[in-house]
Amino acid sequence: MFSSVRVRLTIWYTVVMTCVLLVLAIATYLIVLNNAIRRTDSAIVEQADSFLKTVDAEANGQTGVEVLLESVTVAISEHRFRDTLFIVLDQSGNIVASSQEPERPEEHSAALESLHGSLHSLTGSKYPFDTTRSGRRAYRRYFRPFSAAQKLCTLVVLQSLHPQQEFLETLIGTFALVIPLAILLASSGGYFLARRSLAPVTAMGAQAGRISADNLHERLTIENAKDELGALALSFNNLLDRLDQSFEQQRRFVADASHELRTPVAILCGEADVTLSQPNRSPEEYRESLSILHAEAYRLKQIVEDLFTLARADAGQYRLSPTSFYLDELVAECARNMRTLASAKQITVRCDAQKEMPLEADETLLRRMILNLLDNAIKYTPQNGSVTITCGEQASQYSISVQDTGQGIPADAQPRIFERFFRVDKVRSRSESDGGGAGLGLSIGRWIAEAHGGCLELTRSDPNGSTFTALLPSSQTSPLIPRLSSSR
């Protein structure tokens, strides 16, 4: 039951609503009670002032007990109020006169029982008021010393609080009826609102449960893209877009890898079958067959090694082995090593790396990146062309640029040039017999640059040739190669 978010929200809403209503009811009750007592005290003081003015007027400066009694009796007779009792006490605390009503003598008598005990404590007090009870009735009591006919007396006014009690009891009864009803309505409305507000979440959960690898193209329905649930659905749809793209890249990667591996394997099997089907062959023919088998096996080995390298990079398990060396010397060495390959096509390889550039990085990986760029440039440059590799420094980065004089890369193919197994079919294609690779060199080169905190980009490509530029920080400190992003 409490596992439901709707129920928990409703319970919390009901508890908070109950606390607010109870605090409001208690505060209202106390404020009303305090105001009622203040109004009662004010009315008692006014009645006492009027009573004493009547006593003074009747005494008219005369003295004596008889004058006092007569004046008080006249004042009592003129001040007859419902639920109000006037009592005059002499200096000894004895009752001189009172306005006790004949029809309710027992109530007023009970209210006077504690009179003498409170007289001495309240006569000199700044607030000469107290509250006394007589059965179920409560009285507000007021003590007022005065002098009349040269006699010191005390006026006691008893005001019944029965009307105030009735009003407060009515207020409590109203709260007892309204508060449970308000809580019931609030809890019902809260559950309805919670259920209605969370209905899109339930619907999104049901839709998400139906999405699998077979229908990864489906997306969650967004009713209102501007609220929090709409933002959640939009984020989930963006996640599905990335997953769909990743799945598509993985499927394409597997298909391309299978295609690339199938060709050399088929050549190996076919050449072996042909060789074995003709037992009477000359040594030259066997040597030619073995040369073909060796070339295809070497090509297959390179593809497998590249795939293994990318797989370890994707899993974040390939660690750098940094050493200290000079980047300019490494670039010059790679250029010398590739001149033999370039001379077969009468291609000139130029190297411009004159400034010393010390670097702490993985020399083996950087060598592989540079050789891949040079090999890529040589293979896509026609005969009598040229390849130039330049090594320099800009800001806090080292730059390595490889420029060829080939036919360039079409604009529509440039965004995909770093994808695995991607090769431009028309402009930069080459035959299988040309020793063509599997289309992994640029992907590995970009990964190596990013593993060192740099980048590898295609900075220029037009009909006059292409230029690839690698930027590397001038200092390397992180030995852990990051995980490859799924976009490559």
C-alpha positions in Angstrom: 0.0 0.0 0.0 2.7 2.5 1.0 4.8 1.5 -2.0 2.5 3.6 -4.1 3.7 7.2 -4.7 0.1 8.3 -5.0 -0.7 6.9 -1.5 2.4 8.4 0.1 1.7 11.8 -1.4 -1.9 11.7 -0.2 -0.9 10.7 3.3 1.7 13.5 3.5 -0.8 16.0 2.2 -3.5 14.8 4.6 -1.1 15.0 7.6 0.1 18.5 6.7 -3.5 19.6 6.1 -4.6 18.2 9.5 -1.8 19.9 11.4 -2.5 23.2 9.7 -6.3 23.0 10.5 -5.6 22.0 14.1 -3.1 24.8 14.6 -5.6 27.3 13.0 -8.5 26.0 15.2 -6.5 26.2 18.4 -5.2 29.7 17.6 -8.7 30.9 16.7 -10.1 29.4 19.9 -7.5 31.1 22.1 -7.9 34.5 20.3 -11.7 34.4 20.7 -11.4 33.4 24.3 -9.0 36.2 25.1 -11.2 38.7 23.3 -14.2 37.5 25.2 -12.5 37.8 28.6 -11.2 41.3 27.7 -14.7 42.5 26.7 -16.1 41.0 29.9 -13.6 42.7 32.0 -14.2 46.0 30.3 -18.0 45.7 30.9 -17.4 44.8 34.5 -15.3 47.9 35.1 -17.9 50.2 33.5 -20.6 48.6 35.6 -18.5 49.1 38.8 -17.8 52.7 37.9 -21.6 53.4 37.4 -22.4 51.5 40.6 -20.0 53.6 42.7 -21.1 56.9 41.2 -24.7 56.0 42.3 -23.4 55.2 45.8 -21.5 58.5 46.1 -24.6 60.4 44.8 -26.9 58.8 47.4 -24.5 59.3 50.3 -24.1 63.0 49.4 -21.4 63.5 52.0 -23.3 62.0 54.9 -21.7 59.5 57.3 -22.9 56.5 59.2 -23.6 52.8 58.7 -27.3 53.5 57.9 -26.3 56.0 55.2 -23.9 53.5 53.7 -26.5 50.7 53.7 -29.1 52.9 52.2 -26.8 54.2 49.4 -25.7 50.7 48.5 -29.2 49.4 48.5 -30.3 52.2 46.1 -27.4 51.5 43.8 -28.1 47.8 43.8 -31.8 48.5 43.0 -30.7 50.7 40.1 -28.1 48.3 38.7 -30.0 45.1 37.9 -28.2 43.2 35.1 -28.8 39.7 33.9 -26.0 37.3 35.1 -24.3 40.1 37.1 -24.0 40.1 40.9 -22.9 43.2 43.0 -21.6 42.5 46.5 -20.4 45.1 49.0 -18.1 44.0 51.8 -17.1 46.0 54.8 -13.6 46.4 56.1 -13.8 43.0 57.9 -14.9 41.2 54.8 -18.5 40.8 55.9 -21.2 41.2 53.3 -23.0 44.5 53.7 -25.4 44.0 50.8 -25.7 42.0 47.6 -27.8 41.9 44.5 -28.3 38.1 44.7 -31.3 37.1 42.6 -34.0 35.2 44.6 -34.7 32.7 41.7 -31.0 31.6 41.6 -29.7 31.9 45.2 -27.8 28.6 45.2 -25.7 29.5 42.2 -24.7 32.8 43.5 -24.1 31.4 47.0 -21.7 28.8 45.6 -19.9 31.6 43.7 -19.4 33.4 47.0 -17.8 30.5 48.8 -14.2 31.4 47.8 -14.8 35.1 48.1 -13.0 35.7 51.4 -9.9 33.6 50.2 -9.5 35.7 47.1 -10.2 39.1 48.8 -6.9 39.7 50.4 -4.9 38.5 47.3 -6.7 40.5 44.7 -7.6 43.7 46.5 -4.2 45.4 46.0 -3.4 43.7 42.7 -2.8 45.6 39.5 -5.2 43.2 37.8 -7.9 42.6 40.4 -9.7 39.9 38.3 -10.0 36.2 38.6 -12.3 33.4 37.4 -14.2 31.1 39.7 -16.5 28.2 38.9 -19.8 27.2 40.5 -20.8 23.8 39.2 -20.8 23.9 35.4 -21.0 27.8 35.4 -17.9 30.0 35.4 -17.8 33.6 36.8 -15.5 36.5 36.2 -14.9 38.2 39.5 -13.7 41.8 40.1 -12.7 43.5 43.4 -12.8 47.3 43.8 -12.0 49.0 47.1 -14.0 52.3 47.7 -15.0 54.7 50.5 -18.5 55.8 51.2 -20.0 57.6 54.2 -16.5 57.6 55.6 -16.5 53.8 55.6 -13.9 51.6 53.8 -15.6 48.9 51.7 -14.9 46.6 48.8 -17.2 46.2 45.8 -17.2 42.7 44.3 -18.7 42.2 40.8 -19.5 38.7 39.6 -20.2 38.4 35.9 -21.5 35.0 34.6 -19.4 33.6 31.7 -22.3 31.4 30.5 -22.9 33.3 27.2 -19.2 33.1 26.4 -19.1 29.5 27.3 -22.0 28.7 25.0 -20.3 30.6 22.1 -17.0 28.8 22.7 -18.8 25.4 22.9 -20.5 26.2 19.6 -17.1 27.2 18.1 -15.6 23.9 19.2 -18.5 22.0 17.8 -18.1 23.8 14.5 -14.4 22.9 14.4 -15.2 19.3 15.3 -17.6 19.1 12.3 -15.7 21.2 9.8 -12.1 19.9 10.4 -12.9 16.2 9.8 -15.0 17.1 6.7 -12.2 19.3 5.4 -9.6 16.6 6.0 -11.8 14.0 4.2 -12.3 16.4 1.2 -8.6 17.3 1.2 -7.4 13.7 1.2 -9.9 12.7 -1.5 -8.9 15.7 -3.6 -5.2 15.1 -2.9 -5.4 11.5 -4.0 -7.3 12.5 -7.2 -4.8 15.2 -8.0 -1.9 12.8 -7.3 -3.4 10.1 -9.4 -4.1 12.5 -12.3 -0.6 14.2 -12.0 1.2 10.8 -12.0 -0.9 9.3 -14.8 1.6 10.4 -17.4 4.4 8.7 -15.4 2.4 5.5 -15.4 1.8 5.8 -19.1 5.5 6.5 -19.8 6.4 3.5 -17.7 4.1 1.3 -19.7 5.5 2.6 -23.0 9.1 2.2 -21.8 8.3 -1.4 -20.8 7.3 -2.2 -24.4 10.5 -0.7 -25.9 13.2 -3.2 -26.7 16.0 -3.7 -29.2 13.4 -4.6 -31.9 11.4 -1.4 -31.6 14.0 1.0 -30.3 12.8 3.6 -32.7 9.6 4.2 -30.7 9.5 7.2 -28.4 7.5 8.3 -25.3 4.5 10.5 -25.8 5.0 14.0 -24.5 1.7 15.7 -23.5 3.3 18.9 -22.2 6.9 19.6 -22.9 7.1 22.6 -20.6 6.4 20.8 -17.3 8.6 18.5 -15.2 7.1 15.3 -16.6 7.5 16.6 -20.1 11.2 17.3 -19.4 11.6 13.8 -18.0 10.0 12.3 -21.1 12.1 14.4 -23.4 15.3 13.4 -21.5 14.2 9.7 -21.8 13.6 10.1 -25.5 17.0 11.7 -26.0 18.5 8.7 -24.2 16.6 6.4 -26.5 18.0 8.4 -29.5 21.5 7.9 -28.2 20.9 4.2 -27.6 19.3 3.8 -31.0 22.3 5.5 -32.6 24.7 3.3 -30.5 22.8 0.1 -31.5 22.9 1.2 -35.1 26.6 1.9 -35.0 27.2 -1.5 -33.3 25.2 -3.3 -35.9 27.0 -1.5 -38.7 30.3 -2.1 -37.0 29.6 -5.9 -36.7 28.5 -6.0 -40.4 31.5 -4.1 -41.6 33.9 -6.2 -39.5 32.3 -9.3 -40.8 32.7 -8.1 -44.4 36.3 -7.0 -43.9 37.2 -10.3 -42.3 35.3 -12.4 -44.8 37.4 -11.2 -47.8 40.9 -12.3 -46.5 39.5 -15.5 -45.1 37.8 -16.3 -48.4 41.1 -15.6 -50.2 43.0 -17.8 -47.8 40.6 -20.7 -48.1 40.3 -20.4 -51.9 44.1 -20.2 -52.5 44.7 -23.1 -50.1 42.0 -25.2 -51.9 43.5 -24.4 -55.3 47.0 -25.3 -54.1 45.9 -28.6 -52.5 43.8 -29.6 -55.6 46.9 -29.6 -57.8 49.5 -31.8 -56.2 52.0 -31.7 -59.1 53.0 -28.0 -59.0 56.4 -26.4 -59.3 58.2 -24.7 -56.4 57.6 -21.3 -58.0 53.8 -21.9 -58.0 53.9 -23.0 -54.3 56.0 -19.9 -53.5 53.5 -17.7 -55.3 50.6 -19.3 -53.4 52.4 -18.9 -50.1 53.1 -15.3 -50.8 49.4 -14.7 -51.4 48.5 -16.6 -48.2 51.1 -14.6 -46.3 49.9 -11.3 -47.6 46.2 -12.1 -46.7 47.2 -13.5 -43.3 49.1 -10.4 -42.5 46.2 -8.2 -43.6 43.8 -10.3 -41.5 46.2 -10.0 -38.5 46.2 -6.2 -38.9 42.5 -6.1 -38.9 42.2 -8.3 -35.8 44.8 -6.2 -34.0 43.0 -3.0 -34.8 39.7 -4.4 -33.7 41.3 -5.6 -30.5 42.8 -2.2 -29.8 39.4 -0.5 -30.4 37.6 -3.0 -28.2 40.0 -2.4 -25.3 39.7 1.3 -25.8 35.9 1.1 -25.7 36.1 -0.8 -22.5 38.6 1.7 -21.0 41.2 -1.0 -20.4 44.0 0.4 -22.5 46.5 2.2 -20.4 49.1 4.7 -21.6 52.8 4.0 -21.2 54.2 7.5 -21.1 57.9 8.1 -21.7 59.9 11.3 -22.4 61.0 11.9 -26.0 61.1 14.6 -28.6 58.1 14.8 -30.8 60.0 16.4 -33.7 62.4 13.4 -33.8 59.5 11.0 -33.8 57.8 12.8 -36.7 61.1 12.9 -38.7 61.7 9.2 -38.1 58.2 8.3 -39.3 58.7 10.4 -42.4 61.9 8.5 -43.2 60.3 5.1 -42.7 57.5 5.9 -45.1 59.7 7.2 -47.9 60.4 3.7 -49.1 56.6 3.1 -49.5 56.2 6.4 -51.2 59.0 5.9 -53.6 57.1 2.9 -55.2 54.5 5.5 -56.4 57.1 8.2 -57.0 55.6 10.3 -54.2 57.8 12.8 -52.4 57.5 12.9 -48.6 58.6 16.2 -47.0 59.1 16.7 -43.3 59.2 20.1 -41.6 60.1 19.5 -37.9 62.9 21.8 -37.0 62.0 23.0 -33.5 62.7 20.8 -30.5 59.4 19.7 -28.9 59.9 17.6 -25.7 56.9 15.6 -24.8 55.9 13.0 -22.1 53.4 10.6 -23.8 53.0 7.1 -25.1 55.5 7.1 -27.9 54.3 3.8 -29.4 50.7 5.0 -29.8 51.8 8.4 -31.2 54.1 6.6 -33.7 51.1 4.5 -34.8 48.9 7.6 -35.2 51.5 9.4 -37.4 52.2 6.3 -39.5 48.5 5.8 -40.1 48.2 9.4 -41.2 51.2 9.1 -43.5 50.1 5.7 -44.9 46.6 7.1 -45.5 48.0 10.2 -47.3 50.4 8.1 -49.5 47.7 5.6 -50.6 45.3 8.3 -51.6 47.9 10.5 -53.4 48.4 9.7 -57.1 51.8 9.1 -58.7 54.3 12.0 -58.8 52.4 13.7 -56.0 53.7 14.8 -52.6 53.0 14.4 -48.9 54.1 17.0 -46.4 54.2 16.5 -42.6 54.6 19.6 -40.5 55.3 19.7 -36.8 54.9 22.9 -34.8 53.6 24.6 -31.7 50.7 26.9 -31.1 49.7 28.2 -27.7 50.2 25.3 -25.2 49.7 22.6 -27.9 51.8 20.8 -30.4 50.4 20.4 -33.9 51.1 17.6 -36.4 49.7 18.3 -39.9 49.8 15.8 -42.8 49.0 17.3 -46.2 48.6 15.3 -49.4 47.9 16.2 -53.1 45.2 13.8 -53.7 41.7 14.4 -55.1 40.1 15.4 -51.7 37.1 14.0 -49.9 33.6 14.8 -51.0 31.7 17.2 -48.7 29.0 14.7 -47.9 31.5 12.1 -46.8 33.7 14.4 -44.6 31.5 14.1 -41.5 31.8 10.3 -41.6 35.5 10.1 -42.4 36.5 9.0 -38.8 33.8 6.3 -38.6 35.1 2.7 -38.4 35.3 0.8 -41.7 34.1 3.9 -43.6 35.9 4.4 -46.9 34.9 6.7 -49.7 34.0 4.4 -52.6 34.6 6.6 -55.6 37.2 9.3 -55.0 39.5 7.7 -52.4 38.8 4.0 -53.2 41.5 1.5 -53.8 41.5 -2.2 -54.9 42.0 -5.0 -52.5 45.2 -5.9 -54.3 46.6 -2.4 -53.4 47.0 -3.4 -49.9 44.1 -1.4 -48.8 43.2 -1.3 -45.1 39.9 -1.9 -43.4 39.0 1.8 -42.8 40.2 1.8 -39.1 43.3 3.9 -39.3 41.6 7.3 -38.9 39.4 6.0 -36.1 42.4 4.7 -34.2 44.3 7.9 -34.9 41.6 10.1 -33.5 41.3 7.8 -30.4 45.1 8.0 -29.8 44.9 11.8 -30.0 42.0 12.1 -27.6 43.6 9.6 -25.3 46.4 12.1 -24.9 44.0 15.0 -24.3 44.2 16.3 -27.8 42.2 15.9 -31.0 42.5 14.8 -34.7 40.5 16.7 -37.3 40.2 17.1 -41.0 41.2 20.7 -41.4 41.1 21.0 -45.2 39.8 18.9 -48.2 39.4 20.1 -51.7 40.3 18.9 -55.2 43.9 19.9 -54.5 44.3 17.6 -51.6 43.5 17.1 -47.9 45.0 18.0 -44.6 44.7 16.2 -41.3 45.8 18.0 -38.1 46.5 16.4 -34.7 46.7 18.7 -31.7 48.4 17.4 -28.5 49.0 19.2 -25.2 52.6 20.0 -24.6 52.6 18.0 -21.3 50.9 14.6 -20.6 50.2 13.3 -17.0 47.2 11.0 -17.2 48.3 7.3 -17.7 44.7 6.0 -18.1 43.1 6.0 -21.5 39.5 7.2 -21.5 36.6 5.2 -22.8 35.8 5.8 -26.4 32.5 7.7 -27.0 29.7 5.8 -28.8 29.6 8.4 -31.5 32.7 6.9 -33.2 
